[in-house]
Amino acid sequence: MIKCLTLLPFVLIPALSPAVVQEKPVFNDFMGLCVHTINFKPELYAPAIRQVRDYHNIHWDLGGDTSSPTQFPKSANNVHWENLYGDWVRDGYEIDASLTFNHLPPEKWADIEKDVERYGEEFARYFGPSGHKLVTAAEIGNEPGVFSDEDYTKVFKAFATGLRRGDPKLTILTGNLNPGESDKYSKSVTTIKDLAPLYDVLKIHTYAQVEGWPTWKRTYPEDPDNEFLSKVQQLIDWRDANVPGKEVWVTEFGWDSTTKPNHTEGNFKDWEGVTDTQQAQYLVRAFLCFSNMAIDRAYIYFFNDKDEPSVHAAAGLTRNFVPKPSLYAVSHLRATLGDYRFKRVIKEDVGELYVYEYQSASDPKKFVWAAWSPTGNGRTAEVTLNTGSGKVTKAERMPLAKDDDTKIKFTQPTPTTTTLTVTESPAYLFIEAP
């Protein structure tokens, strides 16, 4: 049965003045991936991502004495950053360094404010855009929960001061924030509220979790009863009210999928993951949903896993460096929308149909409509879209394997309508304006 929908017709939208609205990033600049230093294989993930976020451990650089000067390009434990990050940059990646210091709680610093300010300055001067051009952004902590709010504010101020002095061109991010009270994994926005001149980006982690222990069960990204998207929107709203002009980045989101049976005992014996297919679908759809929000970048957690049935241990795009369906799906998303940016919502019907429009940055007459069922129960539906005067040149669906044929059938009952089947794997209509 064909479900005929009254949707907005295709029209060519004139560009708005930058003074009216900030232009959305293209997907090449929007899509990111969390990685970890020496284990990352840049050639494997190149089709999917060019933005990477590395967990850069400060204690590797400082060793046992936080008052000692750094020895860049080498860390105290002999990682050669120029070789490591330099190879990534030469392979086309842009690096955000998440400067993590949970292994260095306040009592382990010789003089915490003095030492972090000095480290920040030395790091920015060496790694930043004005130095060796290895990183473009740096985060002041990943999830700095071991620090009290008071200590984090002091550390943040000193750290950001050093980073700014070391390289004013370096983009500075906060640690993981939330609009409410601080917890084990995030800091309240109140900890950095009065330090706006010292940072450029508010960052947040979000997971579509519906239960905690013992299942840690997650749901699909558009679930209206979950805070996966609303949590991010709350930070956006806080930004707009308190520090307008700052960017918001989602620096962790993801889903775990494994082939292994659950443990028979221990904390994770009742843990629930998603299927490989669902992981691929939800990651792609999360990117699409985020693109409709006032954020500038989003990073998948994680690049690789070892197929462990537990929280965050099966979240990779690869499994023991063998591609999962999600790697192919995300790579196809980038190949499809890499040069495109979000333009408008065509349809957003909870539990029924989402359709978003994207426009090419290099050829403004080229558009892509992404259409999908925003559900988590395997739903499919045949829909008719009012594509108006635009010429639909082809249709594709998100792949799950290397050799999947992405082309899908569509019909045009009239010159201005297009009919296709939507599923939980997004479909893409390629449209050329007259």
Buried (B, 14 or more C-beta within 10 A) or exposed (E): EEEBBEBBBBEEEEEEEEEEEEEBBBBBBBBBBBBBBEEBEBEBBBBBBBBBBBBBBBBBBBEEEBEBEBEBBBBBEEBEBBEBBBEBBEEEBBBBBBBBBBEBEBEEBEEBBBBBBBBBBBBBBBBBBEBBBBBBBBBBBBBBBBBBEEBBBBBBBBBBBBBBBBBEEBBBBBBBBBBEEBEEBBBBBBBBEEBBEBBBBBBBBBBBBBEEEEBBBBBBBBBEEBBBBEBBBBBBEBBEEBBEEBBBBBBBBBBBBBEBEBBEEEEBEBBBBBEBBBBBBBBBBBBBBBBBBBBBBBBBBBBBBEBBBBBBBBBBBBBEBEBBBBBBBBBBBBBBBBBBBBBEEBBBEEEBBBBBBBBBBEEEEBBBBBBBBBBBEEBEBEBBBBBBEBBBEEBBBBBBEEEBEBEBEBEBEEEBBBBBBBBBBBBBBBBBBE
